[in-house]
Amino acid sequence: MWLRNIITATSLFLLTTFTGAAQDPSLPATNLGMANMQDGVSPGPGLYYVHYLQIYQPQRLNDVKGRERHGVAEISSLLSMHQFIYESSVRVFGGNLAFSALLPVVKLSAGKGGSAPSVNPGVIGGLIFGPVVQWSNRKLFGMAYWHRVEVDLSAPLGAYNPQYDVNPSSRFYTLTGYYAFTLFPAKNFSISTRNNFNYNFRKIGTDARSGMFYNINFSAEQRIVSTLRAEVAGYYLKQLAQDDFRGDHQYYQRTYGISDTREQVLAIGPGISYVTKGGLAAELKVFFETAARNRPEGVRPTLRVAYKIK
């Protein structure tokens, strides 16, 4: 179990990171830096297409104490995430009811070093979908405030084969609830966060389960000109519960001598966004990870492009 056997999946608005982990079970992929800039803001009712392009290049693999583990192959990824969002004019709890669906397409590759794991040549990850409620242009202590709540189910419907160490899709369901907001303390300055709470179900056909975890995307944004903004953005992931086997959260500690199965990582980096006159919005950023525990630590360039279809 204390091997670099990697299980990857995709989880909400999800969006994603395909990374290796230090133990099996490992956490599914989740929204690490996919959406930052004014994340709580919505242009209003309509049908939208959002495309995310994210590269992940690990530079080291850390153990439970943050020390580098040598002689272990690294898993790089190129992710293309396709999302459709429909925001209606139907009112629910004072906000607009919406729906979101995402489909990840990912190319995984194993680097050199150690015993190279086998990689599934498939490219389709798990489907992510769920309802949304969006509140737009509200006030909080006199400041403009936009916010949103969403519940998503990540279904393991993509490429998975147990003969491979690394797969584009997981073998278990993940339920994610998140709350995102954008607050404007000043006209040209805003702060945004997206708070994700993730519950993993048992891996299909086994008694193993990855622990519940929390991750947040955050950014501070400054308008440079009317269509151009700069940001300092980041994300943080913290696994809250130990992995368990048949409900036993100390199983891996007793059986394999693993002191702590929980994962953690922090990242920060610069970004910019631009909106065209035709309504096409693009956000480009790069994240540099640190403080990783039981997972890789690397660099994550990310591009998000959004367009209103109708």
Residue, then its C-alpha position, 0 to 999 in steps of 0.5 A: m500500500w505504501l507504493r506509488n500506486i496512483i488513482t486519479a479522478t476529477s471533482l467539481f466545478l471541478l475541475t482538477t488536478f491529476t497528480g500522484a499520491a504517496q499511498d492507495p487510496s489517494l485523493p481524487a482530482t479536484n479544483l486546484g486553481m481552475a477558477n480564481m479571478q472574480d469566481g463568484v461573479s456571473p454575467g447573468p442568465g444564459l448558456y455558457y461554455v468554459h474551457y480549462l487547460q491545465i498543465y501539471q509538472p511535479q518537481r518532487l514527491n513529499d512524504v508525510k513530513g514534507r521531506e522529498r522522497h527519492g527514486v519515485a517516478e513522477i506523473s505529469s498531466l495535460l488536462s483539457m476540461h470542458q464545462f457547460i453552465y446554464e443559468s436560468s431566471v428561475r428563483v430559488f432562495g432569492g437567487n437564480l437556479a443553474f446547472s453545471a456539467l463538466l467532462p475532463v480529457v487528460k493525457l497522463s505520462a510517467g517521468k523517469g526515476g524509480s520503477a516507472p508506473s504503468v499509465n492508462p492510455g485512455v483520456i476521459g475522466g469522470l463526469i461531474f454535474g450538479p445544481v447551482v444557485q447564483w446570487s448576483n450584485r448583492k450588498l455586504f456591509g455596503m460593498a458589492y457582493w456576488h456569491r454562489v452555492e453548488v453541489d456536485l457529484s463526480a461519477p467514475l465513468g471515465a477510463y479506468n483499468p485496475q491493470y494500470d497504476v495510473n488512470p484518468s478516472s477514479r473508481f469511486y464517487t465523490l460528493t462536493g459542496y462548495y461556496a464561492f464569493t467575490l467581494f468588492p472593497a473598492k470599485n477596482f479591487s476585489i477578493s474571491t474565494r471558492n470553498n470546497f468540501n469533498y466527501n469520498f465514497r468507498k472505492i468500488g469493489t473494495d473496502a478502502r476509502s479516501g478521507m474527507f478533504y477541504n480545498i480553497n481557491f483564492s485571489a486578490e484582483q486589481r483592475i488595470v484598465s476596463t478589460l484587463r485585471a491582474e491577480v495574486a491567486g492561489y489554492y490550498l488543500k487539506q485532507l481532514a480525515q485519515d483514509d480508512f479500511r472497513g471504517d477503520h481510520q487507523y488501519y493503515q497506521r497499524t498495518y503498514g506503519i504509516s503515521d499519517t495518510r492525510e494530504q496537503v498542499l499550498a500554491i500561489g502565483p500571478g495571473i491576468s484576465y482579459v475580456t473582449k468586446g464580444g464577451l470572450a473572457a480569458e484568465l491565465k495564471v501559474f501556480f507554484e506549490t509548496a508545503a506538500r504532504n503525502r503528494p507531489e509538489g510542482v508547477r501548474p500553469t492554467l488557462r480558463v476561457a469562457y464564452k456565452i453561447k446564448 
